[in-house]
């Protein structure tokens, strides 16, 4: 069974590699001859890739070609590696200065997902649970509100129309949390406290987040700092807000953003 799965993946990759060489596409028969695969196998794999939007099919000549989804995946991979490389030293610096946990959250503006792609855990947090790879839901949390602060009200409304199943509703945006979104826009950071954190069920958490911009004035990432509230008093929280905002600005400048 494992061998069969491996063979299918290998054949699929072989087809994708060959299609990448032919921007105008290839038909089933042509692709079957080039790859050495049975025509029925080639057709089955092409159908699956087409169904999942990895390929496009020209209805006039029945040829298959790579879709933009393939290139989008590659672009995102390069983008996340680039920002992670640029922000890495800043994350370490911020964690060292505050002795708290710090994370870099990547924004996927197309699918509106927020995922932790890098982090530095505090040396004070013995046994702290890593957030690396965690995806945040669009709900009240420091990451979501920092992300939404970079969108206009019309863009937020448009987002909601495509997120009917999300816990984030129009009421969430326009009424209850409108002032908080405006606050992030004005100050450049957001403070959030919770007593029901997934990583620390019995511990109240204090966190600060700030948006990171690219050269197109788009929020592409969020800088997040968090730690137990008993370690972060009001005086520290004020200091951390300034530090997180400045570090986010520092990363933004390295990415080509121009502050006015």
BAVOTOR-672061 format. One line per field, with one value per residue (C-alpha): residue in three letters; x, y, z. Coordinates in nm, 2 decimals. Last residue first. Layout:
BEGIN
residu: Ala | ... .
x: X | ... .
y: Y | ... .
z: Z | ... .
# end
This chain:
BEGIN
residu: Unk | Unk | Unk | Unk | Unk | Unk | Unk | Unk | Unk | Unk | Unk | Unk | Unk | Unk | Unk | Unk | Unk | Unk | Unk | Unk | Unk | Unk | Unk | Unk | Unk | Unk | Unk | Unk | Unk | Unk | Unk | Unk | Unk | Unk | Unk | Unk | Unk | Unk | Unk | Unk | Unk | Unk | Unk | Unk | Unk | Unk | Unk | Unk | Unk | Unk | Unk | Unk | Unk | Unk | Unk | Unk | Unk | Unk | Unk | Unk | Unk | Unk | Unk | Unk | Unk | Unk | Unk | Unk | Unk | Unk | Unk | Unk | Unk | Unk | Unk | Unk | Unk | Unk | Unk | Unk | Unk | Unk | Unk | Unk | Unk | Unk | Unk | Unk | Unk | Unk | Unk | Unk | Unk | Unk | Unk | Unk | Unk | Unk | Unk | Unk | Unk | Unk | Unk | Unk | Unk | Unk | Unk | Unk | Unk | Unk | Unk | Unk | Unk | Unk | Unk | Unk | Unk | Unk | Unk | Unk | Unk | Unk | Unk | Unk | Unk | Unk | Unk | Unk | Unk | Unk | Unk | Unk | Unk | Unk | Unk | Unk | Unk | Unk | Unk | Unk | Unk | Unk | Unk | Unk | Unk | Unk | Unk | Unk | Unk | Unk | Unk | Unk | Unk | Unk | Unk | Unk | Unk | Unk | Unk | Unk | Unk | Unk | Unk | Unk | Unk | Unk | Unk | Unk | Unk | Unk | Unk | Unk | Unk | Unk | Unk | Unk | Unk | Unk | Unk | Unk | Unk | Unk | Unk | Unk | Unk | Unk | Unk | Unk | Unk | Unk | Unk | Unk | Unk | Unk | Unk | Unk | Unk | Unk | Unk | Unk | Unk | Unk | Unk | Unk | Unk | Unk | Unk | Unk | Unk | Unk | Unk | Unk | Unk | Unk | Unk | Unk | Unk | Unk | Unk | Unk | Unk | Unk | Unk | Unk | Unk | Unk | Unk | Unk | Unk | Unk | Unk | Unk | Unk | Unk | Unk | Unk | Unk | Unk | Unk | Unk | Unk | Unk | Unk | Unk | Unk | Unk | Unk | Unk | Unk | Unk | Unk | Unk | Unk | Unk | Unk | Unk | Unk | Unk | Unk | Unk .
x: 0.53 | 0.68 | 0.83 | 0.82 | 1.11 | 1.12 | 1.40 | 1.18 | 0.90 | 1.14 | 1.24 | 0.88 | 0.79 | 1.08 | 0.96 | 0.60 | 0.72 | 0.95 | 0.69 | 0.43 | 0.69 | 0.76 | 0.40 | 0.36 | 0.66 | 0.52 | 0.18 | 0.32 | 0.43 | 0.56 | 0.23 | 0.06 | 0.23 | 0.40 | 0.34 | 0.51 | 0.37 | 0.51 | 0.25 | 0.31 | 0.22 | 0.04 | 0.04 | 0.20 | 0.34 | 0.70 | 0.60 | 0.43 | 0.46 | 0.17 | 0.22 | 0.12 | 0.13 | 0.04 | -0.06 | -0.16 | -0.36 | -0.25 | -0.45 | -0.50 | -0.16 | -0.10 | -0.46 | -0.51 | -0.82 | -0.73 | -0.67 | -0.51 | -0.46 | -0.27 | -0.25 | 0.02 | 0.07 | -0.09 | -0.35 | -0.43 | -0.42 | -0.67 | -0.90 | -0.92 | -1.00 | -1.27 | -1.44 | -1.44 | -1.81 | -1.96 | -1.83 | -1.60 | -1.76 | -2.11 | -2.00 | -1.89 | -1.56 | -1.64 | -1.58 | -1.83 | -1.94 | -1.58 | -1.61 | -1.86 | -1.66 | -1.35 | -1.56 | -1.67 | -1.31 | -1.21 | -1.48 | -1.38 | -1.02 | -0.76 | -0.44 | -0.61 | -0.75 | -0.41 | -0.34 | -0.69 | -0.64 | -0.30 | -0.39 | -0.70 | -1.07 | -1.16 | -1.02 | -0.87 | -0.50 | -0.28 | -0.01 | 0.30 | 0.53 | 0.33 | 0.57 | 0.45 | 0.65 | 0.84 | 1.04 | 0.93 | 1.20 | 1.44 | 1.17 | 1.08 | 1.19 | 0.95 | 0.91 | 0.64 | 0.33 | 0.02 | -0.25 | -0.50 | -0.69 | -0.69 | -0.56 | -0.40 | -0.19 | -0.04 | 0.27 | 0.30 | 0.64 | 0.67 | 0.82 | 0.82 | 0.96 | 1.30 | 1.22 | 1.56 | 1.66 | 1.31 | 1.33 | 1.68 | 1.60 | 1.30 | 1.50 | 1.77 | 1.50 | 1.31 | 1.51 | 1.54 | 1.18 | 1.07 | 1.26 | 1.16 | 0.80 | 0.81 | 0.99 | 0.74 | 0.45 | 0.59 | 0.63 | 0.27 | 0.15 | 0.34 | 0.16 | -0.18 | -0.12 | -0.21 | 0.03 | -0.08 | -0.31 | -0.40 | -0.75 | -0.70 | -1.00 | -1.10 | -0.75 | -0.72 | -0.57 | -0.37 | -0.32 | -0.69 | -0.77 | -1.00 | -0.72 | -0.47 | -0.71 | -0.79 | -0.42 | -0.35 | -0.63 | -0.53 | -0.17 | -0.26 | -0.50 | -0.23 | 0.02 | 0.33 | 0.65 | 0.68 | 0.72 | 0.48 | 0.21 | 0.25 | 0.20 | -0.11 | -0.27 | -0.22 | 0.05 | 0.06 | 0.15 | 0.40 | 0.58 | 0.88 | 0.66 | 0.44 | 0.73 | 0.80 | 0.43 | 0.40 | 0.70 | 0.57 | 0.24 | 0.43 | 0.64 | 0.32 | 0.15 | 0.45 | 0.48 | 0.11 | 0.16 | 0.46 | 0.28 | 0.00 .
y: 5.89 | 5.54 | 5.38 | 5.00 | 4.83 | 4.50 | 4.62 | 4.92 | 4.68 | 4.48 | 4.79 | 4.90 | 4.57 | 4.61 | 4.96 | 4.85 | 4.55 | 4.78 | 5.05 | 4.80 | 4.61 | 4.93 | 4.99 | 4.62 | 4.63 | 4.92 | 4.75 | 4.42 | 4.14 | 3.84 | 3.76 | 3.81 | 3.51 | 3.58 | 3.70 | 3.90 | 3.89 | 4.05 | 4.02 | 3.96 | 4.07 | 4.40 | 4.59 | 4.93 | 4.80 | 4.80 | 4.55 | 4.61 | 4.44 | 4.47 | 4.49 | 4.25 | 4.26 | 3.98 | 3.92 | 3.56 | 3.44 | 3.09 | 2.78 | 2.67 | 2.78 | 2.67 | 2.71 | 3.03 | 3.08 | 3.35 | 3.61 | 3.95 | 4.15 | 4.47 | 4.60 | 4.79 | 5.07 | 5.34 | 5.49 | 5.19 | 4.96 | 5.18 | 5.19 | 4.81 | 4.82 | 5.08 | 4.87 | 4.56 | 4.54 | 4.72 | 4.69 | 4.40 | 4.16 | 4.25 | 4.16 | 3.82 | 3.65 | 3.30 | 3.20 | 3.00 | 3.31 | 3.39 | 3.52 | 3.79 | 3.87 | 3.95 | 4.19 | 4.37 | 4.39 | 4.53 | 4.79 | 4.89 | 4.93 | 4.67 | 4.71 | 4.71 | 4.37 | 4.20 | 4.36 | 4.26 | 3.90 | 3.85 | 4.00 | 3.77 | 3.82 | 3.59 | 3.50 | 3.17 | 3.16 | 2.89 | 2.72 | 2.61 | 2.72 | 2.80 | 2.61 | 2.50 | 2.64 | 2.37 | 2.63 | 2.98 | 3.19 | 3.12 | 3.29 | 3.11 | 3.25 | 3.20 | 3.16 | 3.07 | 3.12 | 3.11 | 3.36 | 3.27 | 3.51 | 3.27 | 3.53 | 3.76 | 3.48 | 3.66 | 3.51 | 3.53 | 3.59 | 3.50 | 3.62 | 3.47 | 3.69 | 3.79 | 4.15 | 4.25 | 3.89 | 3.82 | 4.14 | 4.07 | 3.71 | 3.83 | 4.10 | 3.85 | 3.63 | 3.91 | 3.93 | 3.55 | 3.49 | 3.76 | 3.60 | 3.24 | 3.34 | 3.52 | 3.23 | 2.98 | 3.21 | 3.26 | 2.88 | 2.82 | 3.10 | 2.95 | 2.62 | 2.79 | 2.99 | 2.68 | 2.44 | 2.32 | 2.06 | 2.03 | 1.94 | 2.15 | 2.38 | 2.32 | 2.43 | 2.26 | 2.43 | 2.25 | 2.27 | 2.36 | 2.05 | 1.90 | 1.96 | 1.78 | 1.48 | 1.47 | 1.49 | 1.20 | 0.98 | 1.08 | 0.98 | 0.65 | 0.57 | 0.67 | 0.44 | 0.62 | 0.66 | 1.03 | 1.17 | 0.92 | 0.96 | 1.34 | 1.34 | 1.11 | 1.31 | 1.64 | 1.89 | 2.25 | 2.59 | 2.65 | 2.32 | 2.26 | 2.29 | 2.02 | 1.78 | 1.85 | 1.83 | 1.49 | 1.35 | 1.49 | 1.30 | 0.98 | 1.00 | 1.06 | 0.76 | 0.54 | 0.64 | 0.57 | 0.22 | 0.15 | 0.24 | 0.00 .
z: 0.61 | 0.66 | 0.35 | 0.33 | 0.16 | 0.34 | 0.56 | 0.66 | 0.75 | 0.97 | 1.16 | 1.19 | 1.35 | 1.59 | 1.68 | 1.74 | 1.95 | 2.15 | 2.22 | 2.33 | 2.54 | 2.74 | 2.82 | 2.91 | 3.13 | 3.34 | 3.36 | 3.49 | 3.26 | 3.46 | 3.64 | 3.30 | 3.15 | 2.82 | 2.47 | 2.18 | 1.83 | 1.51 | 1.23 | 0.86 | 0.51 | 0.59 | 0.26 | 0.20 | -0.13 | 0.00 | 0.26 | 0.60 | 0.94 | 1.18 | 1.56 | 1.84 | 2.22 | 2.45 | 2.81 | 2.91 | 3.21 | 3.30 | 3.37 | 3.00 | 2.89 | 2.53 | 2.41 | 2.60 | 2.81 | 3.06 | 2.79 | 2.75 | 2.43 | 2.36 | 2.00 | 1.81 | 1.56 | 1.77 | 1.53 | 1.31 | 1.61 | 1.79 | 1.48 | 1.50 | 1.87 | 1.81 | 1.55 | 1.77 | 1.89 | 1.59 | 1.24 | 1.27 | 1.51 | 1.39 | 1.03 | 1.16 | 1.26 | 1.37 | 1.01 | 0.81 | 0.61 | 0.53 | 0.17 | 0.25 | 0.56 | 0.35 | 0.14 | 0.45 | 0.57 | 0.23 | 0.25 | 0.60 | 0.48 | 0.56 | 0.75 | 1.09 | 1.00 | 1.04 | 1.38 | 1.49 | 1.37 | 1.54 | 1.88 | 1.91 | 1.86 | 1.58 | 1.24 | 1.34 | 1.40 | 1.23 | 1.44 | 1.25 | 1.53 | 1.84 | 2.07 | 2.41 | 2.70 | 2.89 | 3.10 | 2.99 | 3.14 | 2.85 | 2.64 | 2.31 | 1.98 | 1.69 | 1.31 | 1.06 | 1.28 | 1.04 | 0.97 | 0.70 | 0.47 | 0.17 | -0.06 | 0.19 | 0.34 | 0.64 | 0.81 | 1.19 | 1.34 | 1.71 | 2.03 | 2.38 | 2.66 | 2.80 | 2.69 | 2.54 | 2.44 | 2.29 | 2.09 | 1.97 | 1.87 | 1.68 | 1.51 | 1.40 | 1.23 | 1.07 | 0.74 | 0.71 | 0.80 | 0.56 | 0.27 | 0.36 | 0.38 | 0.04 | -0.13 | -0.01 | -0.10 | -0.45 | -0.50 | -0.39 | -0.62 | -0.91 | -0.87 | -0.83 | -1.15 | -1.34 | -1.51 | -1.86 | -2.01 | -2.38 | -2.50 | -2.82 | -2.80 | -2.43 | -2.31 | -1.97 | -1.66 | -1.39 | -1.02 | -0.97 | -0.75 | -1.02 | -1.28 | -1.07 | -1.02 | -1.39 | -1.49 | -1.26 | -1.41 | -1.77 | -1.71 | -1.56 | -1.85 | -2.10 | -1.93 | -1.82 | -2.02 | -1.92 | -2.27 | -2.44 | -2.18 | -2.20 | -2.57 | -2.55 | -2.27 | -2.45 | -2.36 | -2.26 | -2.41 | -2.13 | -2.20 | -1.97 | -1.66 | -1.80 | -1.77 | -1.41 | -1.32 | -1.49 | -1.30 | -0.98 | -1.03 | -1.12 | -0.80 | -0.59 | -0.75 | -0.70 | -0.33 | -0.27 | -0.43 | -0.22 | 0.10 | 0.00 .
# end
